[in-house]
Amino acid sequence: MKPGAYELKFKFSCLETLMRRVKYIMNLSKLIYVSTIADAFKLSDIESILRVAERVNRERSISGMLFFSHHYFIQYLEGDEEDINLIYSRIRKDCRHTEIATIAKSAITERLFEHWSMAYLPPNKTLDKLYDSFFLLNSLPRTI
Ligand SMILES: Cc1cc2nc3c(=O)[nH]c(=O)nc-3n(C[C@H](O)[C@H](O)[C@H](O)COP(=O)(O)O)c2cc1C
């Protein structure tokens, strides 16, 4: 008996889910970068950045965290290596930030932010101290 169109569609969607699951756990990679806000950046941009990041990252099973403090971003991305490279190449072209420096890029065996397509940590005093020591330690330019 030939499978009907509905049956085929169901099998195809099961296969798709399975492929996504395999991709979710294989070739896992992490990337951390820091950047400085550009002149074009407005505080209200954070909301649109997160809206796009949450949608696109969910579609590609990318998870991670975005820190923002003073004039700086630190972003941690984890997911399939190819997807991370693609998203990072888009992020690098974004005119809302500049002086983008890759801090770490390597293979990982498990995710730290499995349930977050892009968690966001807004400015706070603890983070400010972390930024101070980070930028001091790495002798990165400070504009504040
Ligand atoms: C600091 C910062 C972090 C960003 N993080 C992400 C992200 O995690 N995922 C994402 O898809 N876009 C992110 N974006 C937005 C991208 O740069 C870009 O605008 C978006 O992917 C749409 O790309 P497109 O205009 O080439 O379609 C981020 C932008 C900035 C400035």
The ligand as an SDF file (V2000), in Angstrom:
LIG
                    3D

 31 33  0  0  0  0  0  0  0  0999 V2000
   25.5250   43.0290   20.5000 C   0  0  0  0  0  0  0  0  0  0  0  0
   24.6750   42.3310   19.4790 C   0  0  0  0  0  0  0  0  0  0  0  0
   24.3150   41.0010   19.6830 C   0  0  0  0  0  0  0  0  0  0  0  0
   23.5340   40.3310   18.7330 C   0  0  0  0  0  0  0  0  0  0  0  0
   23.2080   39.0200   18.9390 N   0  0  0  0  0  0  0  0  0  0  0  0
   22.5190   38.3570   17.9980 C   0  0  0  0  0  0  0  0  0  0  0  0
   22.2390   36.9660   18.1600 C   0  0  0  0  0  0  0  0  0  0  0  0
   22.5690   36.3200   19.1500 O   0  0  0  0  0  0  0  0  0  0  0  0
   21.5330   36.3560   17.1510 N   0  0  0  0  0  0  0  0  0  0  0  0
   21.1050   37.0140   16.0400 C   0  0  0  0  0  0  0  0  0  0  0  0
   20.4890   36.4180   15.1720 O   0  0  0  0  0  0  0  0  0  0  0  0
   21.3470   38.3280   15.8800 N   0  0  0  0  0  0  0  0  0  0  0  0
   22.0400   39.0070   16.8260 C   0  0  0  0  0  0  0  0  0  0  0  0
   22.2930   40.3380   16.6560 N   0  0  0  0  0  0  0  0  0  0  0  0
   21.7040   41.0130   15.5040 C   0  0  0  0  0  0  0  0  0  0  0  0
   22.5390   40.7710   14.2610 C   0  0  0  0  0  0  0  0  0  0  0  0
   23.6660   41.5960   14.2680 O   0  0  0  0  0  0  0  0  0  0  0  0
   21.6990   41.0410   12.9800 C   0  0  0  0  0  0  0  0  0  0  0  0
   21.1320   42.3110   13.0430 O   0  0  0  0  0  0  0  0  0  0  0  0
   20.6010   40.0260   12.8070 C   0  0  0  0  0  0  0  0  0  0  0  0
   21.1050   38.7150   12.9060 O   0  0  0  0  0  0  0  0  0  0  0  0
   19.8920   40.1800   11.4600 C   0  0  0  0  0  0  0  0  0  0  0  0
   20.8300   39.9480   10.4540 O   0  0  0  0  0  0  0  0  0  0  0  0
   20.5490   40.3780    8.9400 P   0  0  0  0  0  0  0  0  0  0  0  0
   20.1960   41.8420    8.9740 O   0  0  0  0  0  0  0  0  0  0  0  0
   21.8240   40.0730    8.2080 O   0  0  0  0  0  0  0  0  0  0  0  0
   19.3840   39.5240    8.5090 O   0  0  0  0  0  0  0  0  0  0  0  0
   23.0880   41.0170   17.5720 C   0  0  0  0  0  0  0  0  0  0  0  0
   23.4690   42.3600   17.3840 C   0  0  0  0  0  0  0  0  0  0  0  0
   24.2480   43.0170   18.3210 C   0  0  0  0  0  0  0  0  0  0  0  0
   24.6430   44.4450   18.1070 C   0  0  0  0  0  0  0  0  0  0  0  0
  1  2  1  0
  2  3  1  0
  2 30  2  0
  3  4  2  0
  4  5  1  0
  4 28  1  0
  5  6  2  0
  6  7  1  0
  6 13  1  0
  7  8  2  0
  7  9  1  0
  9 10  1  0
 10 11  2  0
 10 12  1  0
 12 13  2  0
 13 14  1  0
 14 15  1  0
 14 28  1  0
 15 16  1  0
 16 17  1  0
 16 18  1  0
 18 19  1  0
 18 20  1  0
 20 21  1  0
 20 22  1  0
 22 23  1  0
 23 24  1  0
 24 25  2  0
 24 26  1  0
 24 27  1  0
 28 29  2  0
 29 30  1  0
 30 31  1  0
M  END
$$$$
